[in-house]
C-alpha cells in the first residue's frame, strides 16, 4: 500500500497554477525524490532558503514522505493548503489530497478522514478522494461508512476495479455475501490478474461455503449496481 500511495502523491504533485520556472523546478524535485529522496530534501531546503516559495515547501513535504516521515510531510502539506500563497482551490485540494494519503501511510486514519473530507469540499468530483477516505474508514472497521464512500467512487469512476474490490471487501465484512460476490466478480472482469481481487474472491467464496450458501457461480455480476450500500 505504501508504494501505491507514494506513487499517487508524486503523480499529482505539480499544480498547473505555478509559474513555469517554479513548475519546472518542482518537477525536477519530484524526479529526484524517486531516485534520491534525501538529496531532493536537501535541494528543497536550499530552495526554501531563497524565498520560501510554495513549490519549495511542496517539494520538501513530498521528500519527507518518501523518507518515511509521513506524519511530518502530511502536516506540512496541510499547512501549505491553508497558506495565503497556496494558490487556487484546485491546488489547495491537491495538497489536502496528498496530505490525506500521507496520514494514511502514517497509520493515522482519524487525521486522514478530516483532511480528505476537506479535500472533497474543493474537489467534489474526484473519485479517488472517496476511495482514499474509504481506506481510512476501513482501517477503523467502519464498513458501512466506507461502503457509502465507495458507492460514490464507483459512480464517479465507472469501471474502477479497485473500488469494486474495496466495496466487495466491505460487503464481506457486513456479511452481505451475495452482494460481495457480485462486486468481486465485477472487479475480476475489470482486472482479472489483480492478486488482491483473486484473494478476495477466494475469501468470499469460502465465507459463502461456511454460511451454507449455494455455489456462487450462478450469481450474475453483469448488472452490478453502482450503489450497494446507500439505500439498503
Secondary structure by P-SEA (a helix, b strand, c coil): caaaaaaaaaaacccccccaaaaaaaaaaaaaaaccaaaaaaaaaaaaaacccaaaaaaaaaaaaaacaaaaaaaaaaaaaaccccccaaaaaaaaaaaaaaaaaaccaaaaaaaaaaaaaaccccaaaaaaaaaaaaaacaaaaaaaaaaaaaaaccccaaaaaaaaaaaaaacaaaaaaaaaaaaaaaccccaaaaaaaaaaaaaaaaaccccccccccccccccccccc
